[in-house]
Amino acid sequence: MPSSNDHPQPSGPAAEPFVLDACSTAGSAKANPFDTARRQLDAAAEIIGLDAEVLELLRWPRG
């Protein structure tokens, strides 16, 4: 049985656990879920190097 050491471990920003900055909504009386989702999307897009045009499409969904 292969050990976990047989596979290369990820490195760089994508290997770090994602943590949303708690200060980003601490001052507001009620957090806006849409704004929170957009901040998380922006952070994820930066980590994976998402193309700016694709990010802009994802930031503004049509409802």
Backbone as CSV, one residue per row, in Angstrom:
resi,resn,N_x,N_y,N_z,CA_x,CA_y,CA_z,C_x,C_y,C_z
1,MET,0.853,-1.184,0.000,0.000,0.000,0.000,0.891,1.238,0.000
2,PRO,0.646,2.181,-0.945,1.484,3.388,-0.996,1.233,4.282,0.203
3,SER,2.292,4.917,0.648,2.139,5.855,1.758,1.837,7.239,1.213
4,SER,1.421,8.139,2.085,1.106,9.504,1.660,2.349,10.228,1.162
5,ASN,3.527,9.713,1.503,4.775,10.340,1.062,5.106,10.010,-0.384
6,ASP,4.366,9.082,-1.007,4.624,8.702,-2.390,4.135,9.748,-3.375
7,HIS,3.282,10.655,-2.951,2.704,11.658,-3.833,3.257,13.027,-3.482
8,PRO,3.540,13.844,-4.502,4.035,15.196,-4.193,2.983,15.997,-3.446
9,GLN,3.421,16.764,-2.499,2.520,17.591,-1.710,2.353,18.941,-2.403
10,PRO,1.132,19.495,-2.392,0.935,20.813,-3.002,1.719,21.866,-2.247
11,SER,2.128,22.888,-2.978,2.829,23.992,-2.337,2.315,25.291,-2.920
12,GLY,2.635,26.382,-2.295,2.199,27.685,-2.771,0.879,28.090,-2.151
13,PRO,0.281,29.193,-2.659,-0.938,29.734,-2.064,-2.102,28.757,-2.063
14,ALA,-2.219,27.904,-3.087,-3.343,26.975,-3.159,-3.253,25.899,-2.086
15,ALA,-2.058,25.655,-1.556,-1.890,24.632,-0.533,-2.306,25.128,0.844
16,GLU,-2.390,26.424,1.005,-2.771,27.006,2.286,-4.284,26.920,2.465
17,PRO,-4.757,26.660,3.680,-6.209,26.627,3.891,-6.808,28.015,3.698
18,PHE,-7.995,28.054,3.111,-8.670,29.324,2.868,-9.415,29.745,4.120
19,VAL,-9.175,30.965,4.580,-9.866,31.501,5.746,-10.375,32.882,5.379
20,LEU,-11.673,33.089,5.500,-12.247,34.400,5.234,-11.906,35.325,6.384
21,ASP,-11.462,36.499,6.060,-11.087,37.485,7.061,-12.303,37.864,7.899
22,ALA,-12.276,37.562,9.172,-13.405,37.839,10.063,-13.660,39.332,10.208
23,CYS,-12.657,40.151,10.003,-12.811,41.596,10.140,-13.639,42.196,9.009
24,SER,-13.800,41.483,7.914,-14.482,42.052,6.756,-15.955,42.325,7.015
25,THR,-16.572,41.612,7.954,-17.980,41.848,8.254,-18.207,42.198,9.719
26,ALA,-17.128,42.348,10.473,-17.271,42.581,11.906,-17.958,43.899,12.231
27,GLY,-17.773,44.925,11.395,-18.340,46.227,11.687,-19.782,46.394,11.260
28,SER,-20.300,45.486,10.459,-21.665,45.641,9.972,-22.654,44.970,10.908
29,ALA,-23.840,45.537,10.988,-24.872,44.968,11.845,-25.340,43.622,11.299
30,LYS,-25.423,43.519,9.979,-25.866,42.274,9.359,-25.049,42.055,8.088
31,ALA,-24.413,40.899,7.990,-23.589,40.599,6.818,-24.478,40.377,5.599
32,ASN,-24.021,40.870,4.453,-24.727,40.675,3.201,-24.168,39.417,2.539
33,PRO,-24.971,38.364,2.393,-24.465,37.106,1.832,-23.897,37.256,0.422
34,PHE,-24.479,38.131,-0.399,-23.986,38.322,-1.758,-22.590,38.929,-1.745
35,ASP,-22.376,39.940,-0.893,-21.056,40.555,-0.791,-20.027,39.561,-0.261
36,THR,-20.424,38.749,0.713,-19.536,37.723,1.258,-19.147,36.731,0.168
37,ALA,-20.113,36.294,-0.625,-19.835,35.352,-1.708,-18.894,35.966,-2.742
38,ARG,-19.079,37.243,-3.060,-18.190,37.891,-4.029,-16.765,37.995,-3.491
39,ARG,-16.602,38.313,-2.211,-15.257,38.365,-1.625,-14.598,36.987,-1.674
40,GLN,-15.370,35.953,-1.370,-14.824,34.600,-1.419,-14.467,34.216,-2.853
41,LEU,-15.298,34.587,-3.814,-15.019,34.314,-5.220,-13.735,35.023,-5.653
42,ASP,-13.579,36.282,-5.269,-12.372,37.033,-5.616,-11.120,36.360,-5.042
43,ALA,-11.207,35.923,-3.798,-10.064,35.264,-3.161,-9.733,33.946,-3.864
44,ALA,-10.751,33.159,-4.179,-10.527,31.890,-4.865,-9.964,32.115,-6.266
45,ALA,-10.481,33.118,-6.960,-10.006,33.423,-8.313,-8.530,33.799,-8.297
46,GLU,-8.121,34.536,-7.288,-6.712,34.919,-7.179,-5.845,33.689,-6.934
47,ILE,-6.316,32.788,-6.086,-5.548,31.588,-5.766,-5.339,30.718,-7.004
48,ILE,-6.383,30.544,-7.807,-6.266,29.655,-8.965,-5.831,30.379,-10.234
49,GLY,-5.696,31.698,-10.169,-5.268,32.457,-11.336,-6.336,32.537,-12.418
50,LEU,-7.576,32.717,-12.006,-8.695,32.784,-12.943,-8.582,34.021,-13.828
51,ASP,-8.872,33.858,-15.098,-8.849,34.952,-16.059,-9.813,36.058,-15.612
52,ALA,-9.403,37.304,-15.751,-10.200,38.443,-15.289,-11.569,38.514,-15.964
53,GLU,-11.632,38.164,-17.251,-12.917,38.206,-17.963,-13.885,37.159,-17.420
54,VAL,-13.370,35.977,-17.121,-14.214,34.914,-16.559,-14.675,35.314,-15.160
55,LEU,-13.771,35.881,-14.382,-14.130,36.338,-13.036,-15.256,37.360,-13.101
56,GLU,-15.170,38.290,-14.014,-16.206,39.323,-14.125,-17.559,38.701,-14.474
57,LEU,-17.563,37.694,-15.330,-18.823,36.995,-15.650,-19.400,36.307,-14.417
58,LEU,-18.535,35.699,-13.621,-18.994,34.977,-12.428,-19.429,35.914,-11.302
59,ARG,-18.848,37.104,-11.241,-19.171,38.049,-10.168,-20.584,38.605,-10.273
60,TRP,-21.134,38.667,-11.471,-22.438,39.285,-11.666,-23.405,38.308,-12.332
61,PRO,-23.914,37.338,-11.574,-24.829,36.355,-12.157,-26.158,37.013,-12.562
62,ARG,-26.751,36.461,-13.570,-28.078,36.939,-13.984,-29.121,36.126,-13.247
63,GLY,-30.121,36.771,-12.768,-31.122,36.063,-11.979,-32.422,36.135,-12.610
